[in-house]
Amino acid sequence: TTLFVLGPEAGVAFLKHYPGCEAIWIPDNPEKLTLLCTPGIAKRLTPIGKNPLPVIYLPPVTGTVGVNPFISVQSVPGPA
């Protein structure tokens, strides 16, 4: 939900806090359905059918921004 509210440009910047995370945005555009993807997930998509959806590649999610000011991380024990 956070990435959807932020939108693609701010969402990509937000993802810098989460190395290894990628995202897809599907804008509400009934005239032409399009996927906006970060490169890491875009390369995993396989078009199917006669009319595959257009994919717009967003800038790569690179670098780190330091401590994420939006969340507090707690250690959670794994399964027993």
All heavy atoms as a GROMACS GRO file, in nm:
protein
  593
    1THR      N    1   0.082  -0.119   0.000
    1THR     CA    2   0.000   0.000   0.000
    1THR      C    3   0.086   0.125   0.000
    1THR      O    4   0.056   0.221  -0.070
    1THR     CB    5  -0.093   0.000   0.123
    1THR    OG1    6  -0.174  -0.118   0.118
    1THR    CG2    7  -0.180   0.122   0.124
    2THR      N    8   0.194   0.123   0.076
    2THR     CA    9   0.281   0.241   0.082
    2THR      C   10   0.334   0.277  -0.055
    2THR      O   11   0.330   0.394  -0.096
    2THR     CB   12   0.398   0.217   0.179
    2THR    OG1   13   0.345   0.191   0.308
    2THR    CG2   14   0.492   0.334   0.184
    3LEU      N   15   0.382   0.179  -0.130
    3LEU     CA   16   0.438   0.207  -0.262
    3LEU      C   17   0.331   0.258  -0.358
    3LEU      O   18   0.356   0.344  -0.441
    3LEU     CB   19   0.506   0.083  -0.319
    3LEU     CG   20   0.629   0.036  -0.242
    3LEU    CD1   21   0.682  -0.094  -0.301
    3LEU    CD2   22   0.736   0.142  -0.239
    4PHE      N   23   0.209   0.206  -0.346
    4PHE     CA   24   0.099   0.250  -0.430
    4PHE      C   25   0.069   0.398  -0.403
    4PHE      O   26   0.053   0.477  -0.494
    4PHE     CB   27  -0.025   0.164  -0.405
    4PHE     CG   28  -0.146   0.209  -0.481
    4PHE    CD1   29  -0.158   0.184  -0.616
    4PHE    CD2   30  -0.248   0.279  -0.416
    4PHE    CE1   31  -0.269   0.226  -0.687
    4PHE    CE2   32  -0.359   0.321  -0.487
    4PHE     CZ   33  -0.370   0.295  -0.622
    5VAL      N   34   0.063   0.435  -0.274
    5VAL     CA   35   0.033   0.573  -0.237
    5VAL      C   36   0.146   0.666  -0.280
    5VAL      O   37   0.122   0.776  -0.328
    5VAL     CB   38   0.007   0.584  -0.085
    5VAL    CG1   39  -0.003   0.728  -0.040
    5VAL    CG2   40  -0.120   0.509  -0.048
    6LEU      N   41   0.271   0.623  -0.262
    6LEU     CA   42   0.385   0.707  -0.300
    6LEU      C   43   0.394   0.728  -0.450
    6LEU      O   44   0.441   0.832  -0.495
    6LEU     CB   45   0.515   0.644  -0.250
    6LEU     CG   46   0.540   0.647  -0.100
    6LEU    CD1   47   0.665   0.566  -0.066
    6LEU    CD2   48   0.554   0.790  -0.051
    7GLY      N   49   0.355   0.629  -0.528
    7GLY     CA   50   0.371   0.637  -0.672
    7GLY      C   51   0.508   0.586  -0.714
    7GLY      O   52   0.596   0.566  -0.630
    8PRO      N   53   0.527   0.565  -0.845
    8PRO     CA   54   0.651   0.503  -0.893
    8PRO      C   55   0.779   0.579  -0.857
    8PRO      O   56   0.875   0.519  -0.810
    8PRO     CB   57   0.632   0.496  -1.044
    8PRO     CG   58   0.485   0.499  -1.064
    8PRO     CD   59   0.429   0.582  -0.952
    9GLU      N   60   0.783   0.709  -0.878
    9GLU     CA   61   0.907   0.783  -0.857
    9GLU      C   62   0.948   0.783  -0.710
    9GLU      O   63   1.060   0.745  -0.674
    9GLU     CB   64   0.892   0.927  -0.906
    9GLU     CG   65   1.022   1.005  -0.901
    9GLU     CD   66   1.008   1.143  -0.962
    9GLU    OE1   67   0.948   1.155  -1.071
    9GLU    OE2   68   1.056   1.238  -0.899
   10ALA      N   69   0.858   0.822  -0.621
   10ALA     CA   70   0.889   0.822  -0.478
   10ALA      C   71   0.900   0.679  -0.425
   10ALA      O   72   0.977   0.653  -0.333
   10ALA     CB   73   0.782   0.899  -0.401
   11GLY      N   74   0.826   0.586  -0.485
   11GLY     CA   75   0.833   0.446  -0.443
   11GLY      C   76   0.969   0.385  -0.467
   11GLY      O   77   1.021   0.311  -0.384
   12VAL      N   78   1.029   0.416  -0.581
   12VAL     CA   79   1.164   0.366  -0.610
   12VAL      C   80   1.262   0.423  -0.509
   12VAL      O   81   1.349   0.352  -0.458
   12VAL     CB   82   1.206   0.399  -0.755
   12VAL    CG1   83   1.354   0.374  -0.776
   12VAL    CG2   84   1.125   0.318  -0.854
   13ALA      N   85   1.249   0.551  -0.475
   13ALA     CA   86   1.337   0.611  -0.374
   13ALA      C   87   1.317   0.543  -0.238
   13ALA      O   88   1.413   0.516  -0.167
   13ALA     CB   89   1.310   0.760  -0.363
   14PHE      N   90   1.193   0.512  -0.203
   14PHE     CA   91   1.161   0.445  -0.077
   14PHE      C   92   1.223   0.306  -0.073
   14PHE      O   93   1.272   0.261   0.030
   14PHE     CB   94   1.010   0.438  -0.061
   14PHE     CG   95   0.963   0.376   0.067
   14PHE    CD1   96   0.959   0.449   0.184
   14PHE    CD2   97   0.920   0.244   0.070
   14PHE    CE1   98   0.916   0.393   0.303
   14PHE    CE2   99   0.875   0.187   0.188
   14PHE     CZ  100   0.873   0.262   0.305
   15LEU      N  101   1.224   0.236  -0.187
   15LEU     CA  102   1.278   0.100  -0.192
   15LEU      C  103   1.428   0.094  -0.166
   15LEU      O  104   1.482  -0.011  -0.136
   15LEU     CB  105   1.246   0.035  -0.327
   15LEU     CG  106   1.103  -0.013  -0.346
   15LEU    CD1  107   1.083  -0.068  -0.486
   15LEU    CD2  108   1.066  -0.117  -0.242
   16LYS      N  109   1.496   0.208  -0.176
   16LYS     CA  110   1.640   0.208  -0.146
   16LYS      C  111   1.666   0.168  -0.002
   16LYS      O  112   1.775   0.126   0.032
   16LYS     CB  113   1.700   0.345  -0.176
   16LYS     CG  114   1.706   0.376  -0.323
   16LYS     CD  115   1.766   0.512  -0.348
   16LYS     CE  116   1.766   0.540  -0.497
   16LYS     NZ  117   1.825   0.671  -0.526
   17HIS      N  118   1.564   0.180   0.083
   17HIS     CA  119   1.576   0.140   0.223
   17HIS      C  120   1.564  -0.012   0.238
   17HIS      O  121   1.586  -0.064   0.348
   17HIS     CB  122   1.466   0.205   0.307
   17HIS     CG  123   1.477   0.354   0.316
   17HIS    ND1  124   1.569   0.417   0.394
   17HIS    CD2  125   1.406   0.451   0.253
   17HIS    CE1  126   1.554   0.548   0.381
   17HIS    NE2  127   1.457   0.571   0.297
   18TYR      N  128   1.526  -0.081   0.132
   18TYR     CA  129   1.499  -0.225   0.139
   18TYR      C  130   1.574  -0.298   0.029
   18TYR      O  131   1.516  -0.333  -0.075
   18TYR     CB  132   1.348  -0.250   0.127
   18TYR     CG  133   1.270  -0.181   0.235
   18TYR    CD1  134   1.216  -0.055   0.213
   18TYR    CD2  135   1.255  -0.240   0.359
   18TYR    CE1  136   1.146   0.010   0.314
   18TYR    CE2  137   1.186  -0.176   0.460
   18TYR     CZ  138   1.132  -0.051   0.437
   18TYR     OH  139   1.064   0.014   0.537
   19PRO      N  140   1.705  -0.320   0.046
   19PRO     CA  141   1.783  -0.389  -0.058
   19PRO      C  142   1.719  -0.523  -0.095
   19PRO      O  143   1.672  -0.597  -0.009
   19PRO     CB  144   1.919  -0.409   0.007
   19PRO     CG  145   1.926  -0.308   0.116
   19PRO     CD  146   1.784  -0.288   0.163
   20GLY      N  147   1.715  -0.550  -0.223
   20GLY     CA  148   1.659  -0.676  -0.272
   20GLY      C  149   1.510  -0.671  -0.302
   20GLY      O  150   1.455  -0.765  -0.356
   21CYS      N  151   1.443  -0.562  -0.264
   21CYS     CA  152   1.299  -0.550  -0.291
   21CYS      C  153   1.276  -0.485  -0.427
   21CYS      O  154   1.350  -0.397  -0.468
   21CYS     CB  155   1.231  -0.466  -0.184
   21CYS     SG  156   1.225  -0.549  -0.025
   22GLU      N  157   1.175  -0.530  -0.496
   22GLU     CA  158   1.138  -0.477  -0.626
   22GLU      C  159   0.988  -0.448  -0.624
   22GLU      O  160   0.917  -0.489  -0.532
   22GLU     CB  161   1.170  -0.580  -0.735
   22GLU     CG  162   1.315  -0.621  -0.743
   22GLU     CD  163   1.407  -0.513  -0.797
   22GLU    OE1  164   1.359  -0.421  -0.867
   22GLU    OE2  165   1.528  -0.520  -0.770
   23ALA      N  166   0.938  -0.379  -0.727
   23ALA     CA  167   0.796  -0.344  -0.727
   23ALA      C  168   0.740  -0.334  -0.869
   23ALA      O  169   0.814  -0.311  -0.965
   23ALA     CB  170   0.775  -0.212  -0.655
   24ILE      N  171   0.610  -0.352  -0.877
   24ILE     CA  172   0.533  -0.332  -1.000
   24ILE      C  173   0.418  -0.238  -0.967
   24ILE      O  174   0.349  -0.257  -0.868
   24ILE     CB  175   0.473  -0.464  -1.053
   24ILE    CG1  176   0.582  -0.565  -1.086
   24ILE    CG2  177   0.384  -0.439  -1.174
   24ILE    CD1  178   0.529  -0.701  -1.123
   25TRP      N  179   0.399  -0.136  -1.048
   25TRP     CA  180   0.283  -0.048  -1.038
   25TRP      C  181   0.198  -0.070  -1.162
   25TRP      O  182   0.250  -0.079  -1.274
   25TRP     CB  183   0.324   0.099  -1.034
   25TRP     CG  184   0.380   0.144  -0.905
   25TRP    CD1  185   0.313   0.204  -0.803
   25TRP    CD2  186   0.516   0.136  -0.862
   25TRP    NE1  187   0.399   0.232  -0.700
   25TRP    CE2  188   0.524   0.191  -0.733
   25TRP    CE3  189   0.633   0.086  -0.919
   25TRP    CZ2  190   0.643   0.199  -0.662
   25TRP    CZ3  191   0.750   0.092  -0.849
   25TRP    CH2  192   0.754   0.149  -0.721
   26ILE      N  193   0.068  -0.080  -1.143
   26ILE     CA  194  -0.026  -0.093  -1.255
   26ILE      C  195  -0.121   0.026  -1.244
   26ILE      O  196  -0.216   0.024  -1.167
   26ILE     CB  197  -0.103  -0.226  -1.250
   26ILE    CG1  198  -0.006  -0.343  -1.244
   26ILE    CG2  199  -0.196  -0.238  -1.371
   26ILE    CD1  200  -0.071  -0.478  -1.221
   27PRO      N  201  -0.092   0.135  -1.317
   27PRO     CA  202  -0.175   0.255  -1.308
   27PRO      C  203  -0.318   0.228  -1.354
   27PRO      O  204  -0.343   0.143  -1.439
   27PRO     CB  205  -0.107   0.354  -1.402
   27PRO     CG  206   0.029   0.300  -1.427
   27PRO     CD  207   0.020   0.151  -1.408
   28ASP      N  208  -0.410   0.302  -1.296
   28ASP     CA  209  -0.551   0.292  -1.332
   28ASP      C  210  -0.575   0.373  -1.458
   28ASP      O  211  -0.610   0.492  -1.454
   28ASP     CB  212  -0.638   0.344  -1.217
   28ASP     CG  213  -0.785   0.325  -1.244
   28ASP    OD1  214  -0.820   0.248  -1.334
   28ASP    OD2  215  -0.865   0.389  -1.174
   29ASN      N  216  -0.549   0.310  -1.572
   29ASN     CA  217  -0.565   0.376  -1.701
   29ASN      C  218  -0.641   0.280  -1.792
   29ASN      O  219  -0.581   0.197  -1.859
   29ASN     CB  220  -0.428   0.410  -1.759
   29ASN     CG  221  -0.439   0.486  -1.889
   29ASN    OD1  222  -0.547   0.505  -1.943
   29ASN    ND2  223  -0.325   0.530  -1.941
   30PRO      N  224  -0.774   0.292  -1.795
   30PRO     CA  225  -0.853   0.195  -1.871
   30PRO      C  226  -0.824   0.195  -2.022
   30PRO      O  227  -0.847   0.095  -2.088
   30PRO     CB  228  -0.998   0.237  -1.845
   30PRO     CG  229  -0.995   0.350  -1.752
   30PRO     CD  230  -0.853   0.391  -1.728
   31GLU      N  231  -0.773   0.306  -2.075
   31GLU     CA  232  -0.747   0.311  -2.219
   31GLU      C  233  -0.630   0.221  -2.260
   31GLU      O  234  -0.629   0.163  -2.366
   31GLU     CB  235  -0.717   0.455  -2.265
   31GLU     CG  236  -0.834   0.549  -2.256
   31GLU     CD  237  -0.851   0.605  -2.115
   31GLU    OE1  238  -0.750   0.628  -2.046
   31GLU    OE2  239  -0.966   0.623  -2.074
   32LYS      N  240  -0.530   0.213  -2.174
   32LYS     CA  241  -0.412   0.133  -2.208
   32LYS      C  242  -0.346   0.082  -2.081
   32LYS      O  243  -0.277   0.156  -2.011
   32LYS     CB  244  -0.313   0.215  -2.289
   32LYS     CG  245  -0.196   0.133  -2.338
   32LYS     CD  246  -0.122   0.200  -2.448
   32LYS     CE  247  -0.017   0.104  -2.498
   32LYS     NZ  248   0.039   0.144  -2.623
   33LEU      N  249  -0.365  -0.044  -2.052
   33LEU     CA  250  -0.305  -0.105  -1.933
   33LEU      C  251  -0.154  -0.117  -1.954
   33LEU      O  252  -0.108  -0.165  -2.058
   33LEU     CB  253  -0.365  -0.242  -1.908
   33LEU     CG  254  -0.325  -0.313  -1.781
   33LEU    CD1  255  -0.364  -0.230  -1.660
   33LEU    CD2  256  -0.391  -0.448  -1.773
   34THR      N  257  -0.078  -0.068  -1.859
   34THR     CA  258   0.068  -0.067  -1.867
   34THR      C  259   0.125  -0.107  -1.732
   34THR      O  260   0.066  -0.077  -1.628
   34THR     CB  261   0.118   0.075  -1.902
   34THR    OG1  262   0.059   0.115  -2.025
   34THR    CG2  263   0.268   0.080  -1.917
   35LEU      N  264   0.238  -0.174  -1.733
   35LEU     CA  265   0.308  -0.209  -1.610
   35LEU      C  266   0.428  -0.117  -1.595
   35LEU      O  267   0.504  -0.097  -1.689
   35LEU     CB  268   0.358  -0.353  -1.616
   35LEU     CG  269   0.255  -0.463  -1.635
   35LEU    CD1  270   0.324  -0.598  -1.645
   35LEU    CD2  271   0.153  -0.462  -1.524
   36LEU      N  272   0.446  -0.063  -1.475
   36LEU     CA  273   0.566   0.013  -1.441
   36LEU      C  274   0.645  -0.076  -1.345
   36LEU      O  275   0.593  -0.112  -1.239
   36LEU     CB  276   0.530   0.145  -1.372
   36LEU     CG  277   0.439   0.239  -1.452
   36LEU    CD1  278   0.390   0.351  -1.364
   36LEU    CD2  279   0.512   0.293  -1.572
   37CYS      N  280   0.767  -0.112  -1.383
   37CYS     CA  281   0.842  -0.212  -1.306
   37CYS      C  282   0.983  -0.165  -1.276
   37CYS      O  283   1.047  -0.102  -1.359
   37CYS     CB  284   0.854  -0.341  -1.384
   37CYS     SG  285   0.698  -0.412  -1.433
   38THR      N  286   1.031  -0.204  -1.158
   38THR     CA  287   1.173  -0.188  -1.132
   38THR      C  288   1.245  -0.299  -1.211
   38THR      O  289   1.187  -0.404  -1.237
   38THR     CB  290   1.203  -0.197  -0.981
   38THR    OG1  291   1.151  -0.319  -0.930
   38THR    CG2  292   1.144  -0.080  -0.906
   39PRO      N  293   1.367  -0.274  -1.254
   39PRO     CA  294   1.435  -0.369  -1.343
   39PRO      C  295   1.448  -0.512  -1.289
   39PRO      O  296   1.439  -0.608  -1.364
   39PRO     CB  297   1.573  -0.308  -1.363
   39PRO     CG  298   1.556  -0.163  -1.334
   39PRO     CD  299   1.448  -0.155  -1.230
   40GLY      N  300   1.468  -0.526  -1.159
   40GLY     CA  301   1.486  -0.660  -1.102
   40GLY      C  302   1.366  -0.749  -1.120
   40GLY      O  303   1.379  -0.870  -1.140
   41ILE      N  304   1.247  -0.692  -1.114
   41ILE     CA  305   1.127  -0.774  -1.132
   41ILE      C  306   1.086  -0.779  -1.280
   41ILE      O  307   1.031  -0.877  -1.325
   41ILE     CB  308   1.012  -0.728  -1.042
   41ILE    CG1  309   0.912  -0.842  -1.025
   41ILE    CG2  310   0.945  -0.605  -1.093
   41ILE    CD1  311   0.830  -0.834  -0.901
   42ALA      N  312   1.116  -0.674  -1.353
   42ALA     CA  313   1.079  -0.671  -1.495
   42ALA      C  314   1.146  -0.785  -1.570
   42ALA      O  315   1.086  -0.845  -1.659
   42ALA     CB  316   1.116  -0.537  -1.556
   43LYS      N  317   1.270  -0.817  -1.534
   43LYS     CA  318   1.340  -0.924  -1.605
   43LYS      C  319   1.282  -1.062  -1.572
   43LYS      O  320   1.310  -1.158  -1.640
   43LYS     CB  321   1.490  -0.919  -1.577
   43LYS     CG  322   1.528  -0.949  -1.436
   43LYS     CD  323   1.678  -0.933  -1.417
   43LYS     CE  324   1.717  -0.955  -1.272
   43LYS     NZ  325   1.858  -0.927  -1.250
   44ARG      N  326   1.198  -1.071  -1.469
   44ARG     CA  327   1.136  -1.198  -1.434
   44ARG      C  328   1.000  -1.218  -1.498
   44ARG      O  329   0.941  -1.325  -1.487
   44ARG     CB  330   1.120  -1.207  -1.282
   44ARG     CG  331   1.250  -1.205  -1.209
   44ARG     CD  332   1.227  -1.215  -1.061
   44ARG     NE  333   1.346  -1.170  -0.991
   44ARG     CZ  334   1.347  -1.120  -0.871
   44ARG    NH1  335   1.235  -1.109  -0.804
   44ARG    NH2  336   1.459  -1.082  -0.816
   45LEU      N  337   0.948  -1.114  -1.563
   45LEU     CA  338   0.816  -1.124  -1.625
   45LEU      C  339   0.825  -1.194  -1.760
   45LEU      O  340   0.917  -1.169  -1.837
   45LEU     CB  341   0.756  -0.984  -1.645
   45LEU     CG  342   0.731  -0.904  -1.519
   45LEU    CD1  343   0.683  -0.763  -1.557
   45LEU    CD2  344   0.631  -0.972  -1.430
   46THR      N  345   0.730  -1.279  -1.788
   46THR     CA  346   0.724  -1.349  -1.915
   46THR      C  347   0.595  -1.312  -1.986
   46THR      O  348   0.486  -1.343  -1.936
   46THR     CB  349   0.727  -1.501  -1.894
   46THR    OG1  350   0.843  -1.536  -1.820
   46THR    CG2  351   0.726  -1.576  -2.025
   47PRO      N  352   0.603  -1.239  -2.098
   47PRO     CA  353   0.481  -1.203  -2.170
   47PRO      C  354   0.410  -1.326  -2.224
   47PRO      O  355   0.474  -1.420  -2.270
   47PRO     CB  356   0.529  -1.115  -2.285
   47PRO     CG  357   0.675  -1.100  -2.270
   47PRO     CD  358   0.722  -1.193  -2.163
   48ILE      N  359   0.277  -1.326  -2.216
   48ILE     CA  360   0.199  -1.436  -2.272
   48ILE      C  361   0.084  -1.377  -2.354
   48ILE      O  362   0.048  -1.261  -2.336
   48ILE     CB  363   0.143  -1.530  -2.163
   48ILE    CG1  364   0.054  -1.453  -2.066
   48ILE    CG2  365   0.255  -1.600  -2.088
   48ILE    CD1  366  -0.021  -1.541  -1.968
   49GLY      N  367   0.031  -1.456  -2.441
   49GLY     CA  368  -0.082  -1.412  -2.522
   49GLY      C  369  -0.039  -1.335  -2.645
   49GLY      O  370   0.079  -1.311  -2.669
   50LYS      N  371  -0.138  -1.296  -2.723
   50LYS     CA  372  -0.112  -1.226  -2.850
   50LYS      C  373  -0.076  -1.079  -2.828
   50LYS      O  374  -0.007  -1.020  -2.909
   50LYS     CB  375  -0.234  -1.235  -2.940
   50LYS     CG  376  -0.264  -1.375  -2.986
   50LYS     CD  377  -0.385  -1.377  -3.076
   50LYS     CE  378  -0.416  -1.521  -3.117
   50LYS     NZ  379  -0.533  -1.528  -3.202
   51ASN      N  380  -0.127  -1.018  -2.721
   51ASN     CA  381  -0.104  -0.877  -2.696
   51ASN      C  382  -0.046  -0.856  -2.556
   51ASN      O  383  -0.118  -0.815  -2.465
   51ASN     CB  384  -0.234  -0.797  -2.710
   51ASN     CG  385  -0.293  -0.808  -2.848
   51ASN    OD1  386  -0.222  -0.789  -2.945
   51ASN    ND2  387  -0.420  -0.838  -2.856
   52PRO      N  388   0.083  -0.882  -2.538
   52PRO     CA  389   0.140  -0.863  -2.403
   52PRO      C  390   0.134  -0.716  -2.361
   52PRO      O  391   0.134  -0.627  -2.445
   52PRO     CB  392   0.285  -0.911  -2.418
   52PRO     CG  393   0.313  -0.909  -2.563
   52PRO     CD  394   0.182  -0.924  -2.634
   53LEU      N  395   0.126  -0.694  -2.232
   53LEU     CA  396   0.119  -0.559  -2.178
   53LEU      C  397   0.251  -0.486  -2.198
   53LEU      O  398   0.358  -0.545  -2.184
   53LEU     CB  399   0.087  -0.563  -2.029
   53LEU     CG  400  -0.044  -0.626  -1.989
   53LEU    CD1  401  -0.054  -0.637  -1.837
   53LEU    CD2  402  -0.161  -0.547  -2.044
   54PRO      N  403   0.245  -0.357  -2.229
   54PRO     CA  404   0.369  -0.281  -2.235
   54PRO      C  405   0.430  -0.267  -2.095
   54PRO      O  406   0.358  -0.252  -1.997
   54PRO     CB  407   0.327  -0.144  -2.288
   54PRO     CG  408   0.180  -0.146  -2.305
   54PRO     CD  409   0.128  -0.280  -2.265
   55VAL      N  410   0.561  -0.274  -2.089
   55VAL     CA  411   0.632  -0.262  -1.962
   55VAL      C  412   0.722  -0.139  -1.969
   55VAL      O  413   0.800  -0.124  -2.061
   55VAL     CB  414   0.718  -0.387  -1.932
   55VAL    CG1  415   0.800  -0.368  -1.806
   55VAL    CG2  416   0.630  -0.510  -1.922
   56ILE      N  417   0.709  -0.051  -1.870
   56ILE     CA  418   0.795   0.067  -1.860
   56ILE      C  419   0.894   0.038  -1.748
   56ILE      O  420   0.856   0.010  -1.635
   56ILE     CB  421   0.714   0.194  -1.829
   56ILE    CG1  422   0.618   0.222  -1.946
   56ILE    CG2  423   0.806   0.312  -1.802
   56ILE    CD1  424   0.521   0.334  -1.921
   57TYR      N  425   1.023   0.043  -1.782
   57TYR     CA  426   1.128   0.014  -1.685
   57TYR      C  427   1.162   0.140  -1.606
   57TYR      O  428   1.197   0.242  -1.663
   57TYR     CB  429   1.252  -0.039  -1.756
   57TYR     CG  430   1.228  -0.171  -1.824
   57TYR    CD1  431   1.180  -0.178  -1.954
   57TYR    CD2  432   1.250  -0.289  -1.756
   57TYR    CE1  433   1.154  -0.299  -2.015
   57TYR    CE2  434   1.225  -0.412  -1.816
   57TYR     CZ  435   1.178  -0.415  -1.946
   57TYR     OH  436   1.153  -0.536  -2.006
   58LEU      N  437   1.150   0.132  -1.476
   58LEU     CA  438   1.184   0.243  -1.388
   58LEU      C  439   1.332   0.237  -1.357
   58LEU      O  440   1.397   0.134  -1.378
   58LEU     CB  441   1.102   0.233  -1.259
   58LEU     CG  442   0.951   0.242  -1.281
   58LEU    CD1  443   0.876   0.206  -1.153
   58LEU    CD2  444   0.912   0.381  -1.327
   59PRO      N  445   1.390   0.345  -1.304
   59PRO     CA  446   1.533   0.342  -1.269
   59PRO      C  447   1.562   0.231  -1.168
   59PRO      O  448   1.476   0.196  -1.088
   59PRO     CB  449   1.558   0.478  -1.204
   59PRO     CG  450   1.442   0.562  -1.237
   59PRO     CD  451   1.328   0.471  -1.270
   60PRO      N  452   1.682   0.175  -1.173
   60PRO     CA  453   1.714   0.067  -1.080
   60PRO      C  454   1.713   0.114  -0.935
   60PRO      O  455   1.739   0.229  -0.906
   60PRO     CB  456   1.854   0.023  -1.122
   60PRO     CG  457   1.906   0.131  -1.207
   60PRO     CD  458   1.791   0.209  -1.261
   61VAL      N  459   1.682   0.021  -0.847
   61VAL     CA  460   1.686   0.046  -0.704
   61VAL      C  461   1.829   0.016  -0.661
   61VAL      O  462   1.867  -0.099  -0.650
   61VAL     CB  463   1.587  -0.045  -0.629
   61VAL    CG1  464   1.595  -0.021  -0.480
   61VAL    CG2  465   1.446  -0.024  -0.680
   62THR      N  466   1.907   0.121  -0.641
   62THR     CA  467   2.048   0.101  -0.604
   62THR      C  468   2.081   0.188  -0.483
   62THR      O  469   2.012   0.285  -0.455
   62THR     CB  470   2.143   0.138  -0.718
   62THR    OG1  471   2.120   0.275  -0.752
   62THR    CG2  472   2.122   0.051  -0.838
   63GLY      N  473   2.186   0.152  -0.418
   63GLY     CA  474   2.234   0.231  -0.305
   63GLY      C  475   2.149   0.211  -0.181
   63GLY      O  476   2.048   0.143  -0.182
   64THR      N  477   2.195   0.270  -0.076
   64THR     CA  478   2.119   0.268   0.048
   64THR      C  479   2.111   0.410   0.100
   64THR      O  480   2.193   0.494   0.068
   64THR     CB  481   2.186   0.178   0.153
   64THR    OG1  482   2.318   0.227   0.175
   64THR    CG2  483   2.190   0.034   0.110
   65VAL      N  484   2.011   0.434   0.177
   65VAL     CA  485   1.990   0.568   0.228
   65VAL      C  486   2.016   0.574   0.377
   65VAL      O  487   2.004   0.676   0.438
   65VAL     CB  488   1.845   0.612   0.194
   65VAL    CG1  489   1.817   0.751   0.241
   65VAL    CG2  490   1.821   0.602   0.046
   66GLY      N  491   2.052   0.465   0.438
   66GLY     CA  492   2.076   0.464   0.581
   66GLY      C  493   1.958   0.404   0.656
   66GLY      O  494   1.882   0.326   0.601
   67VAL      N  495   1.941   0.444   0.778
   67VAL     CA  496   1.834   0.390   0.862
   67VAL      C  497   1.700   0.440   0.810
   67VAL      O  498   1.684   0.558   0.780
   67VAL     CB  499   1.854   0.433   1.008
   67VAL    CG1  500   1.739   0.385   1.094
   67VAL    CG2  501   1.987   0.382   1.059
   68ASN      N  502   1.606   0.350   0.801
   68ASN     CA  503   1.473   0.386   0.751
   68ASN      C  504   1.399   0.463   0.860
   68ASN      O  505   1.373   0.411   0.966
   68ASN     CB  506   1.397   0.259   0.714
   68ASN     CG  507   1.264   0.290   0.652
   68ASN    OD1  508   1.208   0.396   0.672
   68ASN    ND2  509   1.213   0.197   0.576
   69PRO      N  510   1.361   0.588   0.832
   69PRO     CA  511   1.292   0.666   0.934
   69PRO      C  512   1.146   0.628   0.953
   69PRO      O  513   1.080   0.677   1.043
   69PRO     CB  514   1.302   0.809   0.878
   69PRO     CG  515   1.308   0.789   0.731
   69PRO     CD  516   1.383   0.660   0.710
   70PHE      N  517   1.092   0.540   0.868
   70PHE     CA  518   0.949   0.510   0.870
   70PHE      C  519   0.912   0.389   0.956
   70PHE      O  520   0.797   0.372   0.990
   70PHE     CB  521   0.898   0.485   0.727
   70PHE     CG  522   0.919   0.604   0.638
   70PHE    CD1  523   1.018   0.604   0.543
   70PHE    CD2  524   0.839   0.716   0.651
   70PHE    CE1  525   1.038   0.713   0.461
   70PHE    CE2  526   0.858   0.826   0.570
   70PHE     CZ  527   0.958   0.825   0.475
   71ILE      N  528   1.008   0.303   0.986
   71ILE     CA  529   0.974   0.182   1.060
   71ILE      C  530   1.075   0.156   1.170
   71ILE      O  531   1.185   0.206   1.169
   71ILE     CB  532   0.968   0.057   0.968
   71ILE    CG1  533   1.105   0.028   0.907
   71ILE    CG2  534   0.862   0.071   0.862
   71ILE    CD1  535   1.114  -0.105   0.841
   72SER      N  536   1.034   0.076   1.265
   72SER     CA  537   1.129   0.028   1.364
   72SER      C  538   1.138  -0.123   1.346
   72SER      O  539   1.036  -0.190   1.331
   72SER     CB  540   1.083   0.068   1.503
   72SER     OG  541   1.022  -0.035   1.570
   73VAL      N  542   1.257  -0.175   1.340
   73VAL     CA  543   1.278  -0.317   1.313
   73VAL      C  544   1.300  -0.390   1.444
   73VAL      O  545   1.378  -0.347   1.527
   73VAL     CB  546   1.400  -0.335   1.220
   73VAL    CG1  547   1.425  -0.482   1.196
   73VAL    CG2  548   1.380  -0.261   1.090
   74GLN      N  549   1.230  -0.501   1.461
   74GLN     CA  550   1.245  -0.583   1.578
   74GLN      C  551   1.287  -0.723   1.534
   74GLN      O  552   1.244  -0.769   1.430
   74GLN     CB  553   1.116  -0.591   1.658
   74GLN     CG  554   1.069  -0.458   1.709
   74GLN     CD  555   0.936  -0.470   1.781
   74GLN    OE1  556   0.865  -0.568   1.764
   74GLN    NE2  557   0.902  -0.369   1.858
   75SER      N  558   1.367  -0.787   1.614
   75SER     CA  559   1.407  -0.922   1.584
   75SER      C  560   1.293  -1.017   1.617
   75SER      O  561   1.234  -1.010   1.725
   75SER     CB  562   1.530  -0.958   1.667
   75SER     OG  563   1.568  -1.090   1.643
   76VAL      N  564   1.260  -1.102   1.521
   76VAL     CA  565   1.151  -1.199   1.541
   76VAL      C  566   1.211  -1.338   1.526
   76VAL      O  567   1.277  -1.367   1.427
   76VAL     CB  568   1.040  -1.178   1.436
   76VAL    CG1  569   0.931  -1.282   1.453
   76VAL    CG2  570   0.985  -1.037   1.444
   77PRO      N  571   1.190  -1.425   1.628
   77PRO     CA  572   1.247  -1.559   1.617
   77PRO      C  573   1.185  -1.637   1.501
   77PRO      O  574   1.068  -1.619   1.469
   77PRO     CB  575   1.211  -1.624   1.751
   77PRO     CG  576   1.111  -1.537   1.816
   77PRO     CD  577   1.114  -1.403   1.749
   78GLY      N  578   1.265  -1.718   1.438
   78GLY     CA  579   1.219  -1.800   1.327
   78GLY      C  580   1.138  -1.918   1.377
   78GLY      O  581   1.122  -1.938   1.498
   79PRO      N  582   1.088  -2.001   1.284
   79PRO     CA  583   1.011  -2.118   1.324
   79PRO      C  584   1.096  -2.215   1.404
   79PRO      O  585   1.216  -2.227   1.384
   79PRO     CB  586   0.966  -2.181   1.192
   79PRO     CG  587   1.038  -2.110   1.084
   79PRO     CD  588   1.102  -1.987   1.142
   80ALA      N  589   1.031  -2.282   1.496
   80ALA     CA  590   1.103  -2.377   1.583
   80ALA      C  591   1.138  -2.504   1.509
   80ALA      O  592   1.087  -2.542   1.413
   80ALA     CB  593   1.017  -2.411   1.704
   0.00000   0.00000   0.00000
